Amino acid sequence: MKKNIGNTIKLGIFVSIGILLFMSAIYFVGKKQRLFSRTFNLSSVFKDVSGLQVGNNVRFSGINLGTIDAIEMLSDTSVRVDMILDESARKFIKKDARASVGSEGLMGNKIISITAGSPGETAVLDNGYLMSISPVNLEDIFIKLKVTADNASTITTDLAAIMSNIHQGHGTIGKLFMDTVFASNMDQTLINLKQGAGGFKQNMDAAKHSFILKRFLKDKKKD
């Protein structure tokens, strides 16, 4: 008899705990789906939802105000997203607000982010539409980064080859830096040019004091 009573008590405790857990689950799911609060509906059309799923959060000014209710493909270039939002936030969301697809962190779940819009604009209506902003495609960014990295690698390889040729004395620049005979000849050429320029200046100074030249200049002035 005592054994049956003990089993009955254990069964009652087990059932009570099960009912409590079931009610808690219903409460949290209902809270997430806004089943216990006043809500309104909004929709927006996107070209690409980037992996957005039903049940993901909708944020306004960084606050979770609702969830994604449905996602429907209208054509090959447009996808409609239906949202359920808390009614208390509707007065802050204006008709010119914009919806965009984002993510929770760098690699987190996809979400819808809504901007506030203009302060003087009227609030959105229930079952209204918001203009959308095309999301940034991370795959395109990664492709561009890979192309940039490949180009940088090619440039680095070419620079290494050029520096190697210079170090080995190949080419004009290599000879200029590494060939001592070529460098010496270049130095001597520059010295000769400098001396030639100095001699030319001296000849011109001497010509200015020449009697014949002075006479010629006076005749030109008289003419």
C-alpha beads as a LAMMPS data file, in Angstrom:
LAMMPS data file: protein, C-alpha beads

223 atoms
222 bonds

1 atom types
1 bond types

-500.0 500.0 xlo xhi
-500.0 500.0 ylo yhi
-500.0 500.0 zlo zhi

Masses

1 110.0

Atoms # bond

1 1 1 0.000 0.000 0.000
2 1 1 2.728 2.406 0.959
3 1 1 4.559 1.492 -2.231
4 1 1 1.513 2.391 -4.352
5 1 1 1.145 5.719 -2.557
6 1 1 4.826 6.498 -3.181
7 1 1 4.514 5.677 -6.865
8 1 1 1.401 7.851 -7.102
9 1 1 3.227 10.803 -5.509
10 1 1 6.191 10.364 -7.855
11 1 1 3.871 10.182 -10.840
12 1 1 2.030 13.308 -9.663
13 1 1 5.324 15.207 -9.279
14 1 1 6.494 14.048 -12.705
15 1 1 3.206 15.099 -14.350
16 1 1 3.268 18.484 -12.560
17 1 1 6.806 19.156 -13.721
18 1 1 5.853 18.148 -17.285
19 1 1 2.830 20.467 -17.272
20 1 1 4.947 23.314 -15.875
21 1 1 7.599 22.854 -18.554
22 1 1 4.917 22.659 -21.254
23 1 1 3.269 25.894 -20.061
24 1 1 6.648 27.623 -19.865
25 1 1 7.435 26.573 -23.428
26 1 1 4.066 27.871 -24.629
27 1 1 4.676 31.162 -22.819
28 1 1 8.151 31.747 -24.270
29 1 1 7.110 30.720 -27.791
30 1 1 4.012 32.900 -27.556
31 1 1 6.058 35.803 -26.253
32 1 1 8.477 35.445 -29.142
33 1 1 5.601 35.330 -31.619
34 1 1 3.832 38.250 -29.873
35 1 1 0.769 36.095 -29.079
36 1 1 0.134 37.827 -25.746
37 1 1 0.472 41.456 -26.890
38 1 1 -1.111 43.760 -29.438
39 1 1 0.630 43.577 -32.779
40 1 1 0.511 44.984 -36.291
41 1 1 1.807 43.698 -39.621
42 1 1 4.287 45.157 -42.061
43 1 1 5.672 43.826 -45.342
44 1 1 8.655 44.646 -47.488
45 1 1 9.943 43.349 -50.833
46 1 1 13.628 42.477 -51.329
47 1 1 15.694 41.337 -54.276
48 1 1 17.717 39.034 -52.001
49 1 1 16.993 38.059 -48.389
50 1 1 20.448 36.476 -47.873
51 1 1 19.252 33.432 -45.913
52 1 1 16.559 35.154 -43.833
53 1 1 14.158 32.642 -42.245
54 1 1 10.696 32.678 -40.700
55 1 1 10.959 33.338 -36.969
56 1 1 14.050 35.561 -37.202
57 1 1 13.971 38.830 -35.292
58 1 1 12.934 42.268 -36.538
59 1 1 14.856 45.134 -34.955
60 1 1 14.144 48.830 -34.688
61 1 1 16.904 51.086 -33.295
62 1 1 18.683 47.951 -32.064
63 1 1 15.650 46.629 -30.138
64 1 1 13.828 43.397 -30.990
65 1 1 10.254 44.444 -31.729
66 1 1 8.943 41.500 -33.715
67 1 1 9.595 38.463 -35.856
68 1 1 9.437 37.318 -39.465
69 1 1 5.986 35.835 -40.053
70 1 1 6.282 34.658 -43.664
71 1 1 8.620 34.761 -46.654
72 1 1 7.149 34.445 -50.142
73 1 1 8.931 34.496 -53.500
74 1 1 7.012 36.770 -55.879
75 1 1 9.360 36.417 -58.875
76 1 1 12.961 35.581 -59.666
77 1 1 14.000 39.093 -58.547
78 1 1 11.612 39.870 -55.668
79 1 1 10.857 38.257 -52.313
80 1 1 8.157 39.520 -49.949
81 1 1 8.824 39.402 -46.225
82 1 1 5.888 39.696 -43.795
83 1 1 6.633 40.902 -40.263
84 1 1 4.705 40.918 -36.973
85 1 1 5.659 43.881 -34.755
86 1 1 4.709 45.176 -31.346
87 1 1 1.904 47.744 -31.648
88 1 1 3.571 50.049 -29.119
89 1 1 6.415 50.740 -31.583
90 1 1 4.216 51.640 -34.573
91 1 1 4.080 55.343 -33.760
92 1 1 7.871 55.529 -34.052
93 1 1 8.088 53.825 -37.454
94 1 1 7.347 56.357 -40.184
95 1 1 6.038 55.756 -43.691
96 1 1 9.417 56.656 -45.224
97 1 1 11.272 54.191 -42.980
98 1 1 13.461 51.593 -44.671
99 1 1 13.896 47.874 -44.051
100 1 1 17.181 46.066 -44.640
101 1 1 18.521 42.553 -44.100
102 1 1 21.310 42.359 -41.532
103 1 1 22.804 39.811 -39.176
104 1 1 23.284 39.295 -35.449
105 1 1 27.034 39.752 -35.302
106 1 1 29.412 38.850 -38.111
107 1 1 28.159 35.279 -38.657
108 1 1 24.900 35.275 -36.647
109 1 1 21.292 34.734 -37.694
110 1 1 19.820 37.046 -40.299
111 1 1 17.471 39.780 -39.096
112 1 1 15.414 42.662 -40.498
113 1 1 16.541 46.119 -39.375
114 1 1 14.098 49.034 -39.673
115 1 1 15.150 52.682 -39.690
116 1 1 12.982 55.348 -38.073
117 1 1 12.317 57.615 -41.046
118 1 1 11.680 61.375 -41.025
119 1 1 10.399 62.907 -37.748
120 1 1 7.620 64.884 -39.481
121 1 1 6.272 61.912 -41.424
122 1 1 3.166 60.004 -40.346
123 1 1 3.371 56.551 -38.776
124 1 1 2.998 53.399 -40.836
125 1 1 -0.392 51.732 -41.113
126 1 1 -1.239 48.183 -40.148
127 1 1 -0.582 45.826 -43.109
128 1 1 1.497 48.564 -44.730
129 1 1 4.629 48.293 -46.855
130 1 1 8.133 49.569 -46.216
131 1 1 10.698 50.393 -48.858
132 1 1 13.687 48.060 -48.727
133 1 1 17.434 48.518 -48.931
134 1 1 19.477 45.914 -50.771
135 1 1 21.699 43.997 -48.337
136 1 1 25.462 43.827 -48.677
137 1 1 26.493 40.539 -50.279
138 1 1 29.374 39.105 -48.243
139 1 1 30.244 36.622 -50.978
140 1 1 30.883 39.483 -53.435
141 1 1 33.070 41.205 -50.841
142 1 1 35.090 38.025 -50.250
143 1 1 35.538 37.562 -54.018
144 1 1 36.832 41.136 -54.377
145 1 1 39.153 40.646 -51.414
146 1 1 40.515 37.470 -52.996
147 1 1 41.130 39.265 -56.310
148 1 1 42.897 42.088 -54.439
149 1 1 45.041 39.594 -52.521
150 1 1 45.966 37.776 -55.758
151 1 1 46.929 41.073 -57.406
152 1 1 49.017 42.041 -54.380
153 1 1 50.767 38.663 -54.523
154 1 1 51.532 39.131 -58.236
155 1 1 52.905 42.642 -57.636
156 1 1 55.065 41.386 -54.768
157 1 1 56.474 38.599 -56.958
158 1 1 57.262 41.062 -59.768
159 1 1 58.976 43.456 -57.351
160 1 1 61.044 40.602 -55.956
161 1 1 62.146 39.672 -59.498
162 1 1 63.045 43.301 -60.296
163 1 1 65.070 43.680 -57.095
164 1 1 66.838 40.403 -57.838
165 1 1 67.812 41.646 -61.322
166 1 1 69.064 44.916 -59.869
167 1 1 71.095 43.074 -57.257
168 1 1 72.633 40.878 -59.988
169 1 1 73.489 43.938 -62.082
170 1 1 71.074 43.188 -64.928
171 1 1 69.633 46.069 -66.923
172 1 1 70.529 49.756 -66.879
173 1 1 69.405 50.317 -63.293
174 1 1 71.225 47.203 -62.159
175 1 1 74.431 48.363 -63.832
176 1 1 73.997 51.826 -62.356
177 1 1 73.774 50.470 -58.817
178 1 1 75.908 47.323 -58.950
179 1 1 78.469 47.761 -61.796
180 1 1 81.349 49.869 -60.395
181 1 1 82.884 50.463 -63.857
182 1 1 79.573 51.721 -65.271
183 1 1 79.032 53.918 -62.218
184 1 1 82.558 55.319 -62.524
185 1 1 81.993 56.139 -66.197
186 1 1 78.740 57.892 -65.331
187 1 1 80.519 59.937 -62.662
188 1 1 83.245 60.925 -65.135
189 1 1 80.639 61.880 -67.741
190 1 1 78.917 64.160 -65.261
191 1 1 82.268 65.733 -64.340
192 1 1 83.050 66.366 -68.029
193 1 1 79.642 67.933 -68.573
194 1 1 80.174 70.184 -65.581
195 1 1 83.626 71.220 -66.792
196 1 1 82.312 71.819 -70.304
197 1 1 79.558 74.025 -68.971
198 1 1 82.118 75.976 -66.924
199 1 1 84.347 76.488 -69.992
200 1 1 81.408 77.658 -72.071
201 1 1 80.539 80.244 -69.408
202 1 1 84.106 81.508 -69.341
203 1 1 84.103 81.893 -73.141
204 1 1 80.874 83.845 -73.010
205 1 1 82.242 86.156 -70.293
206 1 1 85.355 86.771 -72.383
207 1 1 83.259 87.501 -75.442
208 1 1 81.338 90.177 -73.563
209 1 1 84.589 92.131 -73.009
210 1 1 85.815 91.696 -76.584
211 1 1 86.399 94.977 -78.463
212 1 1 84.991 93.625 -81.719
213 1 1 81.834 92.435 -80.000
214 1 1 81.342 95.788 -78.274
215 1 1 81.740 97.573 -81.607
216 1 1 79.240 95.233 -83.203
217 1 1 76.699 95.880 -80.432
218 1 1 77.087 99.670 -80.820
219 1 1 76.475 99.415 -84.564
220 1 1 73.345 97.379 -83.928
221 1 1 72.025 100.051 -81.545
222 1 1 72.577 102.793 -84.108
223 1 1 70.630 100.859 -86.712

Bonds

1 1 1 2
2 1 2 3
3 1 3 4
4 1 4 5
5 1 5 6
6 1 6 7
7 1 7 8
8 1 8 9
9 1 9 10
10 1 10 11
11 1 11 12
12 1 12 13
13 1 13 14
14 1 14 15
15 1 15 16
16 1 16 17
17 1 17 18
18 1 18 19
19 1 19 20
20 1 20 21
21 1 21 22
22 1 22 23
23 1 23 24
24 1 24 25
25 1 25 26
26 1 26 27
27 1 27 28
28 1 28 29
29 1 29 30
30 1 30 31
31 1 31 32
32 1 32 33
33 1 33 34
34 1 34 35
35 1 35 36
36 1 36 37
37 1 37 38
38 1 38 39
39 1 39 40
40 1 40 41
41 1 41 42
42 1 42 43
43 1 43 44
44 1 44 45
45 1 45 46
46 1 46 47
47 1 47 48
48 1 48 49
49 1 49 50
50 1 50 51
51 1 51 52
52 1 52 53
53 1 53 54
54 1 54 55
55 1 55 56
56 1 56 57
57 1 57 58
58 1 58 59
59 1 59 60
60 1 60 61
61 1 61 62
62 1 62 63
63 1 63 64
64 1 64 65
65 1 65 66
66 1 66 67
67 1 67 68
68 1 68 69
69 1 69 70
70 1 70 71
71 1 71 72
72 1 72 73
73 1 73 74
74 1 74 75
75 1 75 76
76 1 76 77
77 1 77 78
78 1 78 79
79 1 79 80
80 1 80 81
81 1 81 82
82 1 82 83
83 1 83 84
84 1 84 85
85 1 85 86
86 1 86 87
87 1 87 88
88 1 88 89
89 1 89 90
90 1 90 91
91 1 91 92
92 1 92 93
93 1 93 94
94 1 94 95
95 1 95 96
96 1 96 97
97 1 97 98
98 1 98 99
99 1 99 100
100 1 100 101
101 1 101 102
102 1 102 103
103 1 103 104
104 1 104 105
105 1 105 106
106 1 106 107
107 1 107 108
108 1 108 109
109 1 109 110
110 1 110 111
111 1 111 112
112 1 112 113
113 1 113 114
114 1 114 115
115 1 115 116
116 1 116 117
117 1 117 118
118 1 118 119
119 1 119 120
120 1 120 121
121 1 121 122
122 1 122 123
123 1 123 124
124 1 124 125
125 1 125 126
126 1 126 127
127 1 127 128
128 1 128 129
129 1 129 130
130 1 130 131
131 1 131 132
132 1 132 133
133 1 133 134
134 1 134 135
135 1 135 136
136 1 136 137
137 1 137 138
138 1 138 139
139 1 139 140
140 1 140 141
141 1 141 142
142 1 142 143
143 1 143 144
144 1 144 145
145 1 145 146
146 1 146 147
147 1 147 148
148 1 148 149
149 1 149 150
150 1 150 151
151 1 151 152
152 1 152 153
153 1 153 154
154 1 154 155
155 1 155 156
156 1 156 157
157 1 157 158
158 1 158 159
159 1 159 160
160 1 160 161
161 1 161 162
162 1 162 163
163 1 163 164
164 1 164 165
165 1 165 166
166 1 166 167
167 1 167 168
168 1 168 169
169 1 169 170
170 1 170 171
171 1 171 172
172 1 172 173
173 1 173 174
174 1 174 175
175 1 175 176
176 1 176 177
177 1 177 178
178 1 178 179
179 1 179 180
180 1 180 181
181 1 181 182
182 1 182 183
183 1 183 184
184 1 184 185
185 1 185 186
186 1 186 187
187 1 187 188
188 1 188 189
189 1 189 190
190 1 190 191
191 1 191 192
192 1 192 193
193 1 193 194
194 1 194 195
195 1 195 196
196 1 196 197
197 1 197 198
198 1 198 199
199 1 199 200
200 1 200 201
201 1 201 202
202 1 202 203
203 1 203 204
204 1 204 205
205 1 205 206
206 1 206 207
207 1 207 208
208 1 208 209
209 1 209 210
210 1 210 211
211 1 211 212
212 1 212 213
213 1 213 214
214 1 214 215
215 1 215 216
216 1 216 217
217 1 217 218
218 1 218 219
219 1 219 220
220 1 220 221
221 1 221 222
222 1 222 223
